[in-house]
Amino acid sequence: MSARESIVNAACSQRQQAKPLLLVLAVLTALLAFSLFYLEPQTPAYNIALIDIGVLALGFVLFGGTFWYCTRREMDEAETIGERYREDGREADDQ
């Protein structure tokens, strides 16, 4: 097993923890959007909020992309298992 496969398997084994993390990122994004209405441009707080937008966007891309990839990978594996099941002819025996 290659190093890349090991990393992907480790990330995909934690796929269910991505859902709460994405929810937290969504709440933080909503709070940030609300606070942007009260911040004045060119202030230190506004600059920090802009950096925070970048961090939240990076989090969404990283964790959302990982969640999407692992879900797609799991669906492809299930489809492959289903194809093997139909090719063996066991499906006809089940009916």
N, C-alpha and C positions, 0 to 999 in steps of 0.2 A: 504494500500500500504506500503510495507516495505521500509526501508531506502535505501537498495540496488537498488530497483526498481526506487525510486525517483532520485537517482544519475544517473542511466543509462538513465532515461527519460530526465533528464536535459542535459546530455552529448549528447544524440542523437538529441535533439532539436537544438543543435548548430553544427550539422554535416556539414552544408554548409560552415561554417567558417574554417573547417579543410582543405579544398582544398587550399586556399591561404596560410595557414600556412605551409602546406607540400611543396608548391612551394618555399616559403622563405627558408625553411630548405634545399631544394635541391640546391638553389643558394648558400647558405652559405657553403654547402658541396663542391660544385664545387670550390668556392674561397679558401676554406681550402686546398683542394687537390692541387690546383695550387701553393699555398704558401709553401706547404711542400717541393717542389723541391728546394726552396731557403733557407730553414732553416737548420742549422747545428745541428746534434745530440748533446745532452748533454748541450744545451744552455737553458736559461730560456724561450725563445720564443718557442722553440721546445717542451718543457714540457707543456707549456700552450696550444699549438696546439694539443697535445695528449689528454689533458683534454677536449678540445673543441670537439674532435672526439667522446669522450664518451657522452658528452652532446647532440650532434647532433644525435647520434645513439639512445639515450634514447628518444629524441623527435620524431624520426621516428617511433620507436616501440610504443610509447604511443599514438600519434595522428593518425598514420597509422592504428594501431590496433583498435582504437576506431572508426575510419571512416569505416573500413572494417566490424566490428561487427554491427554497426548501419545500414549500407547498407544491410547486410545480414538479419538483423532483419526486416527491412522494406520490403524486398522482400518476406520473409516468411509470413508476415502479408498480403501482397497483394495476395499471393498464397492461403492463408486460405480464404480470401474474395472471390476469384475466385471459390474455391471449393464449398463454400456455395451457390454461384450464380448458379453453375451447378446443385447442389443437389435440389434446389428449383424448377427446371424445367422451370424457366423463360427463359432460353436460347432457348428452343424450340419455345416459344412464339415470341421471337425477330426475328426469321427467316422468 
